[in-house]
Amino acid sequence: MEDDFEFDPEDGDIPSKEELAVWLSEFMTHTAEAETMYRAHFCDLVVNRVYNEFGFEGLCELLLSIDKRGHWITDIMIENNDIDDILFRKYGVFDSDSIKKARTTDAMAEMNQKVWKLRRKYAKLIADELMGRVPTKETE
């Protein structure tokens, strides 16, 4: 943002509508970016503090609290240990960044797509079961 956007109304140095619109747009953009950055850092701080004080058990409790507050049901689809065990057993390799690398694989994307489809399918089955109905081919 330009720091030289100052004017003195007594001097008659009033910015044009275009200048004011540009300044306002830049101000709003930088404010939104600052808010997003603050939120991300704050969330990282909270998670790191919970982990440092309570370990993985604390993170699990935090996840359960997030689920309760957001009215969600989350589950951990895959853990570091799952990948690490297979990498070590099958290839004799240990990679401390395996989970980060796994997130960018085609297999992870495919798993997420399949889970997304299963969510919808099972949401219908759960609703039917809650209503005491047995789904048939026609009602699915």
C-alpha positions as CSV (number, residue, x, y, z in Angstrom):
1,M,0.0,0.0,0.0
2,E,1.2,3.5,-0.7
3,D,2.2,5.5,2.3
4,D,1.9,8.8,0.5
5,F,-1.9,8.6,0.4
6,E,-2.4,11.5,2.7
7,F,-4.5,14.6,1.9
8,D,-5.4,17.8,3.6
9,P,-9.0,18.8,2.9
10,E,-8.1,22.4,3.7
11,D,-5.7,22.5,0.8
12,G,-8.3,21.2,-1.5
13,D,-6.2,18.1,-2.1
14,I,-9.0,15.6,-2.2
15,P,-8.4,12.2,-3.8
16,S,-10.4,11.2,-6.8
17,K,-13.1,8.5,-6.6
18,E,-10.7,6.2,-8.5
19,E,-7.8,6.9,-6.1
20,L,-10.0,6.3,-3.1
21,A,-11.4,3.1,-4.6
22,V,-7.9,1.8,-5.2
23,W,-6.7,2.7,-1.7
24,L,-9.8,1.1,-0.1
25,S,-9.4,-2.0,-2.2
26,E,-5.7,-2.4,-1.2
27,F,-6.6,-1.7,2.5
28,M,-9.3,-4.4,2.5
29,T,-7.1,-6.9,0.8
30,H,-4.2,-6.4,3.2
31,T,-6.6,-6.5,6.2
32,A,-8.1,-9.8,4.9
33,E,-4.6,-11.3,4.4
34,A,-3.6,-10.2,7.9
35,E,-6.7,-11.8,9.4
36,T,-6.1,-15.1,7.5
37,M,-2.4,-15.1,8.6
38,Y,-3.4,-14.4,12.2
39,R,-6.0,-17.2,12.2
40,A,-3.5,-19.7,10.7
41,H,-0.8,-18.9,13.2
42,F,-3.2,-18.9,16.1
43,C,-4.5,-22.3,15.1
44,D,-0.9,-23.6,14.8
45,L,-0.1,-22.2,18.2
46,V,-3.1,-23.9,19.8
47,V,-2.4,-27.3,18.3
48,N,1.3,-27.1,19.1
49,R,0.5,-26.2,22.7
50,V,-1.9,-29.0,23.1
51,Y,0.6,-31.5,21.6
52,N,3.5,-30.2,23.8
53,E,1.4,-30.4,27.0
54,F,-0.6,-33.6,26.3
55,G,0.9,-35.4,23.3
56,F,-1.1,-37.4,20.8
57,E,-3.8,-38.1,23.4
58,G,-4.3,-34.3,23.7
59,L,-4.6,-34.0,20.0
60,C,-7.2,-36.7,19.9
61,E,-9.2,-34.9,22.7
62,L,-8.9,-31.6,20.7
63,L,-10.2,-33.4,17.6
64,L,-13.2,-34.7,19.6
65,S,-13.8,-31.3,21.0
66,I,-13.7,-29.8,17.5
67,D,-16.1,-32.5,16.3
68,K,-18.5,-31.7,19.1
69,R,-18.4,-27.9,18.6
70,G,-18.7,-28.2,14.8
71,H,-21.4,-30.9,15.0
72,W,-19.1,-33.1,12.8
73,I,-18.0,-36.7,12.8
74,T,-14.4,-37.0,11.7
75,D,-12.2,-39.9,11.5
76,I,-8.5,-40.4,10.8
77,M,-8.3,-42.1,7.5
78,I,-4.6,-42.9,7.6
79,E,-1.9,-42.3,10.1
80,N,1.9,-41.9,9.8
81,N,2.4,-45.3,11.4
82,D,0.3,-47.0,8.6
83,I,2.6,-45.7,5.9
84,D,5.8,-46.0,8.0
85,D,5.2,-49.7,8.8
86,I,4.6,-50.6,5.1
87,L,7.6,-48.5,3.9
88,F,9.8,-50.3,6.4
89,R,8.4,-53.8,6.0
90,K,8.2,-53.7,2.2
91,Y,11.1,-51.5,1.3
92,G,13.3,-51.3,4.4
93,V,13.0,-47.5,4.4
94,F,12.1,-45.0,7.0
95,D,11.1,-41.5,5.9
96,S,10.2,-38.9,8.5
97,D,8.3,-36.9,5.9
98,S,6.3,-39.8,4.5
99,I,2.9,-38.4,5.6
100,K,3.6,-35.1,4.0
101,K,4.6,-36.8,0.8
102,A,1.6,-39.2,1.0
103,R,-0.8,-36.2,0.9
104,T,0.3,-35.4,-2.6
105,T,0.0,-38.9,-4.1
106,D,-2.7,-40.1,-6.6
107,A,-3.5,-42.9,-4.2
108,M,-4.4,-40.5,-1.4
109,A,-6.6,-38.4,-3.8
110,E,-8.3,-41.6,-4.9
111,M,-8.9,-42.7,-1.3
112,N,-10.4,-39.3,-0.5
113,Q,-12.8,-39.5,-3.5
114,K,-13.9,-43.0,-2.6
115,V,-14.5,-41.9,1.0
116,W,-16.5,-38.9,-0.2
117,K,-18.8,-41.2,-2.3
118,L,-19.2,-43.7,0.6
119,R,-20.2,-40.8,2.9
120,R,-23.2,-40.0,0.7
121,K,-24.1,-43.7,0.3
122,Y,-23.9,-44.4,4.0
123,A,-25.7,-41.2,5.0
124,K,-28.7,-42.5,3.1
125,L,-28.5,-45.9,4.7
126,I,-28.1,-44.4,8.2
127,A,-31.1,-42.2,7.7
128,D,-33.2,-45.2,6.5
129,E,-32.0,-47.2,9.6
130,L,-32.9,-44.3,11.9
131,M,-36.4,-44.3,10.4
132,G,-36.7,-48.0,10.9
133,R,-36.7,-48.7,7.1
134,V,-34.8,-51.4,5.3
135,P,-33.5,-50.0,2.0
136,T,-34.3,-51.8,-1.2
137,K,-32.8,-51.3,-4.6
138,E,-35.6,-48.9,-5.5
139,T,-35.1,-46.7,-2.5
140,E,-31.2,-46.4,-2.6
